[in-house]
Amino acid sequence: MKHLIIRNLGPIQEADIELKEINVIIGAQSSGKSCVLKTACYCTWVEKRIELTQTEVYFCKNNQFIKGLEDFHKLKGYIKPDTAICYESDFMKFSYDGLSGDFHFEWKKDRWQYKRSKVTYIPAERNLVAAIPNWFQVKFADDNIRDFMADWETARQSSTESVSILNLDVSYHFDANTKSDKVEVGNNVTLDFTNTSSGLQSLIPMFVHLNYLFQNIISKAESFADIQEKNEIQRILAEKNKSELYNNFCHTEHFDIFLEEPEANLFPPTQATLVEWLLDNISKKKQSSLFIATHSPYILNSFIEKKNIDTNLLYINNSGGKICIKKASADVVQAIYDYGVDAFFNIETLG
């Protein structure tokens, strides 16, 4: 179980939430959904870096913890003098206090039970890889969009065979000879990716990237560590007399997926099919997690309708101008399911 506290970040005045295997957050535009999603993703990544290096020193110096969040997740203007963040898992606990500028850290008793995760943030702007045909020649800042593009590059180059996209009678492949992306849309028609519909331009980068992760991590423990990192991990573990943990620290054992607006430009039944596909693959790998920010009732209802899935529904509550993140109770989730309550139109009364 992961516990995240956020205070005074962007529009959010307070969030005190537990993160489970499946998490969905809803709320109006510009109300703080992405701030929560990005902070949860960043803290999960910080946890990973501290485990792999066995030191928190990097994040203690020169406000590096909060600068990293601000720069990577494009939160310039969101960080306030009294912004505070606290993250706790089975492995560690750390916190940042904006007023003092201090980064506090402590190990938990299960410190050595950690297993390497692939932490991936899939931004709403993912269709850039289709909209800009020469995206690989454009200089981007070192942020979550660039990071996703790097993941997309790995996935696309591994997809020289046709990849079927859900149940849409559409498939994608990377043409290694021309170094271009091709999409087959039925009746033996092949299009350049940049000429496809807006729905496919949003769906394919997300689907191909996740399909690559699912295939490589579910079927085997895929190593995403480079040689230099492997050698450094080996050295650190030897110093700690923990060399037997080498595979846990170097081979990716599961995934933590943070996904913005999976519904972008998709037909409602396709949204439901996408949720089915996500849940089916998440269930195949223990300790994996999915955190989605959505505006779609079709996405939300597709999760809630799965009675064997414990969906952690979070929502933005704006009471008297104070914006907080709340967890929907089991009774509220049941009412959404039983009576067809539209959570988006009733978001202020969910509590």
N, C-alpha and C positions, 0 to 999 in steps of 0.2 A: 504494500500500500504506500502511495506517495501522498504527502500532505504539502499543500502550497498556500502560502499567505502572501497577498499583495496589498499594499496600501499606497494610495496617492500616486498612481501611475496612469497618465493620460486622464480619461474621464472617470476611471475607477477610483473610488475612495476606499473600498474595502472588498477583499475577496479572501475567504478562508474555506478552502475546499479540499476534499480528498479526491485523488485521481484513481480510477479503477481501470479495468481492462478496456472497457468501451465507454467513452465520454463524448457527449454531444452538448454544445453550448449554443443557445439561441438568444437573439436580442436584436434591437433596431440597429440600423446602420450607424456607425460612428459612436456606438455606446460602450465599446470596450471589449467585444468578443475577441478580436484579433490580438489585443494586448494580453489577454489571458492565455490564448493559444501560443503566442510567441514566447511569453515568459515561461510557460510550462515546458516548451521545447528547449529553450535555452538552458534552463536549470537541469533538464535531463542530460543535455550535452555537457554541461559543466561537471555534473556527477561523473560522467564517463571519462572526461579528461583527468579529473582528480584521481579516479581509480587507476587509470593506465599509467599515470606518472607517480602515483602514491605521494603526492604533495599538493597542497592548496596554495603554495606561495605565490604563484603567478597571479592569482585572482585577488591577492591581498594588496598588491602594489599599485599605486597611482590610479585608484578607482577602476582598475582593469575589469572587474566584474561588471559594473554598470555600463562602462564604455563599450564592452563587448556586446551587451544586449542592445544598446542604443545603435551601434553601427551595423551589426549583422542583421538586425530585424527592422531597421529603418524607423527607429523610434525617436529621432531627434525632435525635440519640442515636447515630448511626452514625459521625460524624466523631470521630476520636481525636486526641490531642495529636501523635502521630507519623504521622498519615495523610499519605501522599505519593502524588502522581499525576503521571505523565509521558505526554505525547501527542506523537507525531511523524507528520507526513505529508510529501508532496512539497513542501508549501508553507511549512511552519513547524514549529517545535518549541517546546513550552512545558512547564513543570513547576511543581508546587506542593509545597513542603516544609513540613509542619505544624510541625516543631520550630523552624524559623526564621521561619515565616510568610511566606517569600519566594515570589514568583511570577517565574520566570525565562522569558525569551522570546528566540527568535532566528528570523529569516527564513531560508528555504531558497532555493536558486537558482531554483526554479520558482515563486516567489512570484506572479508576474504571469500564470501559467497557470491560476489558479483560475477556476472557473465556479460561479456561484451555485447552491446546492442548496436544496431544500425539506427541512428536517430535521423529521421528525414522530415523536412518541412516542405510541403507542397503548396506553393503560393497560388493565390487566385490569378496571378498574372502569367500562369504557366503557358498560355497560348502564344506567348512571345516567340517560342521556338518555331511556331508555324507562321506567325504573322510577319516575322523578320527572317526571310530565307537565308541571309548571310549572318545570322546571329553570332556565329562562332568567330566572326571577324570584328565584332563590335566590342569595345572596351566597356565592361560593366564594373561597378563598385563591388568590393568583396562583401556581398550581402546574401540574403536568403535566395534571391533570384539567381544570382551567379552560382550558388551552391546547387540549386536545383538543376541548372543547366549542365553542370558537371555530372550530376547523377544521370540526367537525360542522355548525355553523350555516351556514358558507359552502357546504358541500357540499349540505346539505338544501335550501337556498333555490335552488340551481342544479338541483334534481332535480324540477321540476314535471311532467316527463314520466316515465312509468313506467320504473324501473330494474329489470331482471331480476336476481335474486339467484342467482348460480351456475346450477345445473341443478335447482333445487328447486321449480319451478312456483310461485314466489313472486315478487312484485314490490313495489317501494316507490315512493311518490311523495309530494312535499310539496304539500299543498293550500294554495295562496297565499291563497285567500279566507278560510279559517278558521284559517290559520297552524298547521296540525296535520299530523302524520305519519300516512300511511295505508299499509296493507299489504294487498295482494290475495293471498289464500291458496288460490285454486282455486275452481272452481264459482261464479265471480263473487261471492265473498264478500270484503267489504272490512272490515278491522278497524282500530281505532285502534292505533297502535304499542304503546301501553302495555298492550294486552290480548292481545298475541301471546305465543308460547312463550318460555321462557328462552333457547333456542337462537337464535331470531331476534333477541331483544333484545341478545344478545352479538354476533351476526354482522352485522346490518344497519348499525350505526354504523361498524364497521370497514370493511365492504365499500363502503358509499356514499361514505365519506371517501376511501378509496384509489381507488375507481373515478373519482371526480372528479379526483384528482391524475393518475392514469394518462391520462385523456382529455385533460386540459389541458396536461400536460407532454410526453407522448409525441407528441401531434399538433402541438404548437407550443410555443415557449418562452414560457411564461406569466409575466407580471410579477406578483409578489406584493409588490413594493415600493410604498409609498405616495408621493405627490407630494413630501412633505418629504424622505423618504429618497432619492428619485431626485435631487433637487436637490443634496443634500449629497454624494452619490456623484459627481455630475458635477463639483462644485467640487473635491473631493479628487483625482480623477483628472486634472483640468486642472492642478492644482498639481504633480502628479507627471509631467506630460507623457505621460499614459497615457489620454487621452480616447477613443482607439480601442477601449478595453476596456469602454466603457459598457454595452453589451448583455450582456457576460459577467457583469457585477456587478449588473445590474438585472433581468435576465430569468432565471427559474428554468430551468436547463438539465437538471437531473436531480433525483433524490430519494434521501434516506437515511432508511429506514424502520426504526424500532425498535418491535418488537411483542411485547407480553406475552401469553402464553397464548392463541394464536389458536384453540386447540381448545376453549375454554370452552363447555360445554353442547352441543357438536356431536357428531352421530352419526359414527362412524369413517369411513365412505365420504365424508361431507361434508368431513371434515378433509383427506382426500387430494385431493378436488376443489379445495378452497381452495388447497392448495399448488401444484397445477397452474396455477391462475389467477394466483397470485402470481408464479411463475417465468416464465410466459409474458409477463407485463407487464414484469417487471424486465429481461428479456432485450432488450426493445425500446428501452431507453435506456441508452447507454453511461455509465459512471461511477456508475450508480445502485447502491445497496447495500441489503441486507435483513439485519437482525439480530433473531433470534427467541429468546425464552426459553420453553421448553416442558416440560411433564410428559408429553407424549403420545408413545408409541412409533409411533403412526400418522403423526403429523406428522414425526417424525425419519426413519422408514423411507421416507416419500414423498420426502424430499430425497435420501436415500442411494441410492434406486433409480434416480435420474436420473444415468446414467453420464456424460452430457455436462456435468454441473454439478459444479463443484469446491466441495463443501460443507465449510466450515470448522467441524468439530465440536469444541466446547469442553465440558469437563465439570468438575464440582466434585470435587476429590480431598481426602478427609479422612484424613490419615495421622498417627496419634499425636496427634490433636487439632489439628493444623495444617491449616487449610483453604487450599488453593491452586487456581488455575484451570489446567487442563492442556489441551493440544491432543491429540485422538485422532490417532494416526498413520494413514497410508494403509493399513497392514496391518490395524489395528483396524477401520477403516471397512469394509474389504473383508470381514473376518470377520463383521461385523454383517450385511452383505448376503448373503454366501455361505451362512452357517450359521444364519441366523436368530437370532443372539445378541441377547438383550434387553439393550440397553445400560443400561437403568434398573436391572435386577436385578443387573447385573454391573459397576456403575459403579466400585466400588473396585478392580476388577482390570483396567480398561481400559488402564492404562499398561503 
